[in-house]
Amino acid sequence: MKRTITIDDLFRIKLLASPQIAPDGEQVVFVYKWIDTEKNKYFSNLWRVRIGEAPQPFTYGEWSDSQPRWSPDGKQIAFVSTRQKPKTQIYVIPADGGEARPITHLEEGSIGSFAWSPDGTRIAFTYRETAPEWREAARKERQEKGLSNPPRIIRRAYWRLDGDGAFVDQRYHLYVVDVRTGETRQLVADPEFSESSPVWSPDGTQIAFISNRTPDPDNHPGYDAIWVVPADGGDLRRISAPDGPKYQLAWSPDGRYLAYIGNLYPDDSYPRNDHVWLVSLETGETVDLIPNLDNTVGVGTLTDVREFGGGAPLLWSADSQHLYFLVSERGGVYPYRVKVDGTHLDKLLDGDFEIADLSLAQDEHRFALLKGDATRPHEVFLGERTGNTLNLRPLTALNQPLLDEVHIVAPEAFEVQADDGVAIHGWLLKPPDFDPNRQYPTILMIHGGPHAMYGRVFFHEFQLHAAHGYIVAYTNPRGSVGYGEDFARAIKGDWGNRDFNDLMTVADYLESLPFVDKTRMGVAGGSYGGYMTNWIVGHTNRFKAAITDRSVVNLVSQGGVSDFPQIPNRYWPGNFWDEPQKLWERSPLAYTGRIQTPLLIVHSEGDLRCPISEADQLFAALVRQGKEVLYVRYPAESSHGLSRSGPPDLRRHRLEQYLAWWREKL
């Protein structure tokens, strides 16, 4: 008989990523990430699976190996590794096994994306160096001498990033390295601008990349452009394409087109549906290949068993006739392909799951996919295309030993009608020993973003709560992606209105269920979900207890202290200095006098997205009013992503705090 899931089981889940199929389609290399609880660290290596055989480790060691990429001839694999920590380098390893060797010799810094040249002799990559005064050797020298760390001299709005830290003036720049000799050359040197998404022309003479090179890119972040530079260095040439955010540049094998993911709204890009755009290098024309698809390209699902976003591939067929990509829809993520003339848009898979990443063999008939669902963490699958559909078969089952041991509950989908007739979609998780004749305490979970989605993917935290005897409800109210652009944009600049009504409609539905004890209902959420939790308890007393995690509390202060300072009159009307009226009106802090619900505040000192000052304000306001509040304040080594990628011991502690609060209050 299977047992119920525990906190410890979180650390047994194998986290797979980036499945890359060989050009000949005969094997797949992927990232295998695991948690060492004794060392309190994450490690990742490359694994390989030959079609028809069992998966095996391909690299070894207690470090981080990531981003595997096959050479064009399939004889080598390049990847990024921290094995020279604190330095990160690009390595290559023979595809038939052997010793990995570094081909870069970079100072401390961060490697972005990289791409093989068509002849396999060079690799283009982006890299952001760490300023000399903040490298590990300099830190140690100061420590030995008893010296203080130096001040940071900040001139730009964008100088830090949650989970990444302060980089101040450093930016990602474009380099090329010779695979055989290691000779490295910086191709684009202007320190003011960043480069991303490098791709080679099919003849290997040019490299295209994406860069916002407006006079003030930090204050005009949506103005990305496509640029081309000779592979041996030289002057930049701008490719004509509409303004707007751009990602995942891809050069067609026949050299005629550049494709990218993005939208046409540089000053109003969030939230918008990102689509697939095709730039003709012959005519200069740019077209949206999927104008009638009312959902966004990319992975919008939230889970605690991978980082947000997953893969966002944009892949050409070898004959340059089709592009392959992923689309977020109703809690799932599915592969599509479209013909370059914009016809024959095909959805290649459908079902109760998500595809978090995929890669394509040279013959366009075999794929490697990362597939997961609500009862199974992600595994690597082989997809074989027959016409416009993919037939899947698993290549790995690395989480099967855990699944054989633990009772995992399948969620039940529901849909309710909001007061304006719009359907709100969600799921219920019931306890493993569910008895329809009993009544259970019930928790409404609210996702972050807000322009993301809950969905058809494994969520350890939800399974854990169900195992402890709670009904868990999770839903996608207005603001969520996956239900059309209008649905996502319905809360732009107006949180706490349409979304609040949708969530209360779901709460009404929960109270109507005979097995829900409406006197023992809780509400919880993180980030924007924390904002909505704060808002809800300031506007209704229907919940017996609440947990707000890494939340937004004061939109006025949040506008100036987040890693992405608010741009005036863009997402929100006004600004946070002399036109704060709308921001304050929609701030939960303004309504703390109404809060009667016992509240647990969870926040991290290292959070740069919703800085710790947000939680400090909420706690101070409540404790000064004598309200029932408990504040759990995690240290600086944790960040906004604590629940997904924070230190394992702190993730454990956080889950223990959740369960203890619900046990006491519900």
C-alpha positions in Angstrom: 0.0 0.0 0.0 1.3 3.4 -0.9 2.1 6.1 1.7 1.2 9.8 1.6 3.7 12.3 0.3 6.0 14.1 2.8 8.2 17.2 2.8 11.3 14.9 2.4 9.9 13.6 -0.9 10.4 17.1 -2.4 14.2 16.4 -2.2 13.9 13.0 -4.0 12.3 14.5 -7.1 14.7 14.4 -10.1 14.5 17.6 -11.9 15.1 17.1 -15.7 15.6 19.8 -18.2 16.8 20.8 -21.7 16.3 17.5 -23.7 18.5 17.8 -26.8 18.1 15.2 -29.5 21.1 14.4 -31.7 21.0 15.5 -35.3 20.5 11.9 -36.4 17.7 11.4 -33.9 19.3 8.3 -32.3 20.0 9.7 -28.8 19.1 12.5 -26.4 21.2 14.3 -23.9 19.5 16.2 -21.0 20.1 17.9 -17.7 19.7 15.9 -14.6 19.4 18.0 -11.4 19.2 16.7 -7.9 19.2 18.0 -4.3 21.8 16.9 -1.8 20.1 17.6 1.6 23.3 16.8 3.6 25.3 19.5 1.7 22.1 21.6 1.3 22.9 22.2 -2.4 21.6 21.5 -5.9 23.8 19.8 -8.4 23.3 19.0 -12.1 25.0 16.9 -14.7 24.3 15.7 -18.2 22.7 12.4 -18.8 22.2 10.6 -22.1 19.7 8.1 -23.4 20.1 6.1 -26.6 16.8 5.3 -28.3 15.8 1.8 -27.0 18.3 1.8 -24.1 18.3 2.9 -20.5 19.4 6.5 -19.6 22.9 6.8 -18.2 25.0 9.6 -16.6 27.2 11.3 -19.1 29.0 13.9 -17.0 29.9 13.6 -13.3 30.7 15.9 -10.4 29.2 18.1 -7.7 28.7 21.2 -9.7 26.3 22.5 -12.3 26.4 21.3 -15.9 23.7 22.9 -18.1 22.6 23.9 -21.6 23.8 20.9 -23.6 24.0 21.5 -27.4 25.0 19.1 -30.1 27.5 20.1 -32.7 26.1 20.1 -36.2 27.8 16.8 -37.1 26.7 15.2 -33.9 30.2 14.3 -32.8 30.5 16.7 -29.8 28.3 18.2 -27.2 28.9 21.7 -25.8 27.6 22.7 -22.4 28.1 25.3 -19.6 29.6 24.2 -16.3 30.6 25.7 -13.0 33.3 23.1 -12.3 35.9 25.8 -12.3 33.8 27.7 -9.7 33.7 30.6 -9.1 34.3 30.8 -12.9 31.8 29.4 -15.4 33.0 28.1 -18.7 31.8 26.5 -21.9 33.0 22.9 -22.3 32.9 20.3 -25.1 32.8 16.6 -24.7 32.9 13.9 -27.4 29.5 12.4 -28.1 30.8 8.9 -27.6 32.2 9.8 -24.2 35.5 10.9 -22.7 36.9 13.9 -20.9 35.2 17.3 -21.1 37.5 20.1 -21.8 36.9 23.9 -21.4 37.1 25.9 -24.5 36.6 29.3 -22.8 38.9 30.8 -20.2 36.7 33.5 -18.9 37.0 35.5 -15.7 34.1 35.3 -13.2 30.8 36.1 -14.8 27.7 34.6 -16.3 27.3 32.9 -19.6 24.0 33.5 -21.4 23.0 31.6 -24.5 25.3 30.1 -27.1 25.2 28.6 -30.6 27.5 26.4 -32.7 28.7 27.7 -36.1 27.3 25.6 -39.0 30.7 24.0 -39.6 31.2 23.2 -35.9 34.5 25.1 -35.6 33.3 28.0 -33.5 30.7 28.9 -30.9 29.0 32.3 -30.5 28.0 33.1 -26.9 26.9 36.0 -24.7 28.8 36.6 -21.4 28.5 39.2 -18.7 31.7 39.5 -16.6 31.7 40.2 -12.9 33.3 43.6 -12.1 36.9 43.0 -10.7 36.1 44.4 -7.3 33.3 41.9 -6.8 35.2 38.7 -7.8 35.8 36.1 -5.2 39.5 36.8 -5.0 39.0 40.5 -4.3 36.3 39.7 -1.7 38.7 37.3 0.1 41.6 39.8 0.0 39.4 42.5 1.6 38.2 40.0 4.2 41.8 39.1 5.1 42.8 42.7 5.4 39.7 43.7 7.4 38.6 46.1 4.7 35.0 47.0 3.9 33.3 46.1 0.6 33.4 49.0 -1.8 30.4 51.2 -2.6 28.4 50.6 -5.8 28.2 53.6 -8.0 24.8 53.3 -9.7 23.7 55.3 -12.8 21.1 53.1 -14.5 17.6 52.0 -13.5 18.3 48.3 -14.3 21.3 47.4 -12.1 20.2 44.2 -10.3 18.0 41.2 -10.8 16.3 38.9 -8.4 18.2 35.6 -8.1 21.1 37.2 -9.9 22.1 40.0 -7.6 23.7 43.4 -8.4 25.6 43.7 -11.7 25.5 47.5 -11.8 27.1 48.5 -15.2 28.0 45.1 -16.5 26.0 43.8 -19.5 25.9 40.7 -21.6 28.1 41.0 -24.7 28.6 38.9 -27.8 31.8 36.7 -28.2 33.0 34.0 -30.5 35.4 31.2 -29.4 37.4 28.8 -31.6 36.4 25.3 -30.4 39.9 23.8 -31.1 42.2 26.6 -29.9 40.0 28.4 -27.3 40.9 31.7 -28.9 38.1 34.1 -27.9 37.1 37.4 -29.5 34.5 39.9 -28.4 32.5 41.0 -31.4 30.3 43.8 -29.9 32.0 45.9 -27.3 29.7 48.9 -26.5 29.4 48.7 -22.7 26.0 50.5 -22.6 24.0 47.7 -24.4 23.3 44.0 -24.0 23.2 41.4 -26.7 21.2 38.2 -26.5 20.1 35.2 -28.6 23.0 34.8 -31.0 22.4 32.8 -34.2 24.7 32.0 -37.1 23.9 32.6 -40.8 23.8 29.2 -42.6 27.1 30.1 -44.4 28.8 30.9 -41.1 29.9 34.4 -42.2 27.4 36.4 -40.0 25.9 36.3 -36.5 22.5 37.8 -35.8 21.5 38.9 -32.3 18.8 40.8 -30.4 19.7 44.1 -28.7 17.9 47.2 -27.5 20.3 50.0 -28.6 18.1 53.0 -28.0 19.7 55.9 -26.2 18.0 54.9 -22.9 17.2 51.1 -23.1 16.4 50.9 -19.3 13.6 53.4 -19.7 12.4 52.0 -23.1 12.8 48.2 -22.5 10.4 47.1 -25.2 12.4 48.5 -28.1 14.4 45.4 -29.1 16.0 45.2 -32.6 17.7 42.6 -34.7 21.3 43.2 -35.6 23.9 41.4 -37.7 27.6 41.5 -37.3 30.3 39.7 -39.4 31.5 36.6 -37.6 35.1 37.8 -37.8 34.1 41.2 -36.4 33.1 44.5 -38.1 30.3 47.0 -38.3 26.8 46.2 -37.1 23.9 46.2 -39.5 20.3 46.6 -38.3 17.7 44.3 -39.8 14.4 46.0 -40.5 11.7 44.7 -38.1 8.9 46.3 -36.1 9.6 47.6 -32.6 8.6 45.4 -29.7 10.1 42.8 -27.4 11.9 39.9 -29.1 13.2 36.5 -28.0 14.6 33.3 -29.4 16.0 34.5 -32.7 16.3 31.7 -35.3 17.9 31.9 -38.8 16.4 29.7 -41.5 18.6 27.0 -42.9 18.2 28.4 -46.4 19.3 31.8 -45.2 16.2 33.6 -46.4 14.5 34.4 -43.1 15.0 35.3 -39.5 12.2 34.3 -37.1 11.6 35.4 -33.5 9.1 35.3 -30.7 7.7 38.6 -29.6 4.9 41.2 -30.0 4.4 44.7 -31.6 3.8 46.7 -28.4 7.1 48.2 -27.1 5.2 50.6 -24.7 2.5 48.2 -23.7 4.0 44.7 -24.0 2.8 43.2 -20.7 0.6 41.3 -20.9 0.4 40.6 -24.6 0.3 37.4 -26.6 3.8 36.7 -27.9 3.6 35.3 -31.4 6.0 33.9 -34.0 7.3 36.5 -36.4 9.0 36.0 -39.7 11.4 38.5 -41.2 12.3 38.2 -44.9 15.9 39.1 -45.5 15.1 39.5 -49.3 12.1 41.8 -49.1 12.4 43.3 -45.5 8.8 42.3 -44.8 7.9 41.1 -41.3 4.7 39.0 -40.8 3.0 37.4 -37.8 2.7 33.7 -38.7 0.0 33.0 -36.1 -2.3 36.1 -36.1 -5.4 34.2 -35.2 -4.0 32.2 -32.3 -5.3 33.9 -29.2 -2.7 32.6 -26.7 0.9 33.3 -25.9 4.0 31.4 -27.2 6.1 30.1 -24.4 5.7 28.2 -21.1 3.5 30.1 -18.7 2.9 27.4 -16.1 3.9 27.7 -12.4 5.2 24.8 -10.4 7.7 24.1 -7.6 9.6 21.4 -9.5 11.2 23.7 -12.0 12.0 27.4 -12.5 9.3 29.5 -14.1 9.4 29.7 -17.9 10.8 26.3 -18.8 12.1 26.2 -22.4 10.9 28.6 -25.1 12.2 27.0 -28.3 11.7 28.3 -31.8 13.0 25.6 -34.2 13.3 25.5 -38.0 12.7 22.4 -40.0 15.7 21.5 -42.2 13.9 22.4 -45.4 13.1 25.9 -44.0 9.4 25.3 -44.5 8.1 25.0 -40.9 8.7 26.5 -37.5 8.1 24.6 -34.2 7.2 26.3 -30.9 5.2 25.9 -27.6 1.9 27.6 -26.7 0.3 28.0 -23.2 -3.4 27.0 -23.2 -5.8 26.4 -20.4 -3.1 25.3 -17.9 -1.3 23.1 -20.5 1.6 23.7 -22.9 1.6 22.2 -26.3 3.8 22.0 -29.4 2.7 23.6 -32.6 4.2 24.0 -36.0 3.4 26.6 -38.7 4.3 26.8 -42.4 6.4 29.9 -43.4 3.6 31.2 -45.6 1.4 31.3 -42.5 -0.8 28.4 -43.5 -1.2 25.0 -41.9 -1.0 25.9 -38.3 -0.9 22.4 -36.6 -1.2 21.5 -32.9 0.9 18.4 -32.7 -0.2 17.2 -29.2 -3.1 17.8 -26.9 -4.1 16.4 -23.5 -3.9 16.9 -19.7 -0.2 17.7 -19.5 2.4 20.3 -20.4 5.5 20.1 -22.7 8.1 22.3 -21.0 10.8 22.0 -23.7 11.5 20.3 -27.0 14.2 19.8 -29.6 14.2 18.6 -33.2 16.3 16.1 -35.1 17.6 17.0 -38.5 15.0 14.9 -40.4 12.1 16.7 -38.6 10.4 13.4 -37.7 11.9 12.8 -34.3 11.7 15.1 -31.3 12.9 15.1 -27.7 10.3 16.5 -25.3 10.1 17.3 -21.6 6.7 16.2 -20.6 5.0 16.4 -17.2 1.5 16.4 -15.7 -0.3 16.9 -12.4 0.7 13.4 -11.1 4.1 13.0 -12.7 7.2 15.3 -12.6 8.8 15.9 -15.9 10.5 13.1 -17.9 12.1 12.9 -21.3 10.0 11.6 -24.1 10.7 10.7 -27.8 8.2 12.2 -30.2 7.9 10.6 -33.7 5.9 12.7 -36.1 3.3 11.1 -38.3 1.7 13.8 -40.5 0.5 16.5 -38.1 0.6 14.5 -34.9 3.3 13.3 -32.5 3.4 9.8 -31.1 5.1 9.8 -27.7 7.1 7.2 -25.9 9.0 7.7 -22.6 12.8 7.6 -22.7 13.2 8.1 -18.9 11.3 7.2 -15.8 13.7 8.6 -13.2 11.0 9.6 -10.8 9.1 6.3 -11.1 10.6 4.8 -7.9 9.2 7.7 -5.9 5.8 7.4 -7.7 5.7 3.7 -7.0 6.0 4.5 -3.3 3.9 7.5 -2.8 0.1 8.1 -3.2 -0.2 11.0 -5.7 -3.7 12.5 -6.1 -5.1 13.3 -9.5 -6.7 16.8 -9.6 -10.3 17.2 -10.7 -11.0 20.1 -13.1 -13.9 22.5 -12.5 -15.3 25.6 -14.2 -17.5 28.3 -12.7 -19.2 31.3 -14.3 -18.1 34.7 -13.0 -20.7 37.5 -12.5 -20.2 38.7 -16.1 -20.6 35.3 -17.6 -16.9 34.6 -18.2 -15.7 31.0 -17.3 -13.1 30.6 -14.6 -11.2 27.4 -14.8 -9.5 25.5 -11.9 -8.7 22.3 -10.2 -9.4 20.5 -6.9 -7.1 18.2 -5.1 -8.7 16.0 -2.4 -7.0 14.1 0.4 -5.8 10.6 -0.6 -8.3 9.0 1.8 -11.1 11.3 0.7 -14.5 10.4 2.2 -17.4 12.2 0.4 -19.5 12.0 3.6 -16.9 14.1 5.6 -16.3 17.9 5.5 -12.7 19.1 5.0 -10.8 22.3 5.7 -10.1 23.9 2.3 -7.4 26.2 1.0 -7.7 28.5 -2.0 -4.3 28.9 -3.6 -3.6 32.0 -5.8 -0.8 32.0 -8.3 1.9 34.7 -8.9 2.6 36.7 -12.0 -0.1 37.8 -12.3 0.3 36.9 -16.0 1.1 33.3 -15.5 -1.1 30.2 -14.9 -1.6 27.2 -12.7 -2.1 24.1 -14.6 -1.5 20.5 -15.7 1.8 20.0 -14.0 3.1 18.4 -10.8 3.1 20.6 -7.7 4.6 19.1 -4.6 3.3 21.7 -2.3 -0.3 21.1 -3.3 0.1 17.3 -3.0 1.6 17.8 0.4 -1.4 19.8 1.6 -3.8 17.3 0.3 -1.8 14.5 2.1 -2.3 16.5 5.3 -6.1 16.4 5.0 -6.9 19.6 3.1 -8.9 20.2 0.0 -6.7 22.3 -2.3 -8.3 24.5 -4.9 -6.1 26.3 -7.5 -7.5 28.4 -10.3 -6.8 30.8 -13.1 -8.7 34.1 -12.5 -8.7 37.0 -14.9 -5.1 38.1 -15.5 -3.9 34.5 -16.1 -2.4 33.6 -19.4 -3.7 30.7 -21.5 -7.3 31.9 -21.9 -6.8 34.7 -24.5 -5.2 38.1 -24.5 -8.3 39.9 -23.3 -8.6 37.6 -20.3 -5.0 38.3 -19.3 -5.3 42.1 -19.9 -8.5 42.4 -17.9 -6.6 43.4 -14.7 -3.9 45.6 -16.3 -3.4 48.5 -14.0 -6.4 47.4 -11.9 -5.5 44.6 -9.5 -8.0 43.7 -6.8 -11.1 44.3 -9.0 -12.0 41.8 -11.7 -9.5 39.2 -10.3 -11.0 39.6 -6.8 -14.5 39.0 -8.0 -13.3 35.9 -9.9 -11.7 34.5 -6.8 -14.7 35.1 -4.7 -16.8 33.3 -7.3 -14.5 30.3 -6.9 -14.8 30.7 -3.1 -18.6 30.6 -3.5 -18.3 27.4 -5.5 -16.1 25.8 -2.8 -18.6 26.7 -0.1 -21.3 25.0 -2.1 -19.5 21.7 -2.2 -20.9 19.3 0.4 -17.4 18.0 1.5 -16.0 21.6 2.1 -16.3 22.9 5.6 -16.9 26.6 4.9 -16.1 27.5 8.5 -12.5 26.2 7.9 -11.4 27.9 4.7 -7.9 29.4 4.1 -6.4 31.4 1.4 -2.7 31.7 0.3 -0.6 33.0 -2.5 2.9 34.1 -3.4 4.1 37.3 -5.2 1.0 38.6 -7.0 -0.8 35.8 -5.3 0.4 37.3 -2.0 -0.9 40.6 -3.1 -4.3 39.1 -3.8 -4.2 37.3 -0.4 -3.5 40.6 1.3 -6.3 42.3 -0.7 -8.8 39.5 0.0 -8.3 39.6 3.8 -8.6 43.4 3.7 -12.0 43.1 1.9 -13.7 40.1 3.3 -13.6 38.0 6.5 -14.9 34.8 4.9 -11.5 33.0 5.4 -10.5 31.7 8.8 -6.7 32.1 8.1 -4.4 33.2 5.4 -0.7 33.0 4.3 0.9 35.8 2.2 4.3 34.8 0.7 6.8 37.2 -0.9 4.0 39.6 -1.5 3.3 43.0 -2.9 1.9 45.2 -0.1 2.4 48.8 -1.1 2.4 49.5 -4.9 3.8 53.0 -4.2 6.9 51.8 -2.5 7.1 48.7 -4.7 7.4 50.9 -7.7 10.8 52.2 -6.6 12.4 49.3 -4.7 11.8 46.4 -7.1 14.6 45.1 -9.4 12.4 46.5 -12.3 11.5 50.0 -11.2 8.0 51.0 -12.4 7.9 53.0 -15.6 5.3 55.9 -15.3 2.0 55.5 -17.1 2.7 52.1 -18.6 1.3 49.1 -16.7 -0.1 51.3 -14.0 -1.4 54.8 -14.5 0.6 57.6 -12.8 3.8 57.0 -11.0 5.1 56.3 -7.5 6.4 59.8 -6.7 3.9 62.6 -7.6 1.0 60.7 -9.1 0.6 57.8 -6.7 -3.2 58.0 -6.3 -4.1 54.8 -8.3 -1.2 52.9 -6.9 -2.2 53.7 -3.3 -5.9 53.0 -4.0 -5.0 49.5 -5.2 -2.4 48.8 -2.4 -3.4 46.2 0.3 -1.5 48.3 2.9 -4.3 50.9 2.6 -6.8 48.4 3.9 -5.0 46.8 6.8 -7.3 48.5 9.3 -10.0 46.2 8.0 -8.0 42.9 8.4 -9.5 40.5 10.9 -8.1 37.3 9.4 -5.1 35.7 11.2 -2.2 36.2 8.8 1.2 34.4 8.3 3.7 36.6 6.5 6.5 34.7 4.7 9.3 36.7 3.0 13.0 36.6 2.1 15.6 39.2 2.8 17.3 38.4 -0.5 14.1 39.1 -2.5 14.8 41.8 -5.1 11.5 41.4 -7.0 9.2 42.2 -4.0 11.8 43.5 -1.5 11.6 42.6 2.2 10.4 46.2 3.0 7.0 45.2 1.6 6.6 42.5 4.3 8.0 44.8 6.9 5.3 47.4 6.2 2.5 44.9 6.4 3.8 43.4 9.6 4.3 46.8 11.3 0.8 47.9 10.3 -0.8 44.8 11.7 1.2 44.4 14.8 0.7 48.1 15.7 -3.0 47.6 15.4 -2.9 44.5 17.6 -4.0 42.1 14.8 -3.1 38.4 14.8 0.0 38.1 12.7 3.2 36.0 12.5 6.2 37.0 10.4 8.7 34.4 9.1 11.6 36.3 7.7 14.1 34.2 5.7 17.8 35.3 5.3 19.5 37.0 2.4 20.6 33.7 0.8 17.0 33.2 -0.2 15.3 35.2 -3.0 11.9 35.6 -4.6 12.1 32.1 -5.9 12.6 30.4 -2.4 9.7 27.9 -3.0 11.2 26.8 -6.3 14.9 27.1 -6.0 15.8 28.3 -2.6 18.2 26.6 -0.2 16.8 23.1 0.6 16.8 23.6 4.3 14.8 26.8 4.0 12.3 25.2 1.6 11.8 22.6 4.2 11.3 25.2 6.9 8.8 27.1 4.8 6.6 24.1 4.2 6.7 23.2 7.9 5.6 26.8 8.7 2.7 26.5 6.2 1.5 23.2 7.7 1.9 24.4 11.3 -0.2 27.5 10.6 -3.0 25.6 8.9 -3.0 23.0 11.6 -3.4 25.7 14.3 -5.9 27.8 12.4 -8.0 25.4 10.3 
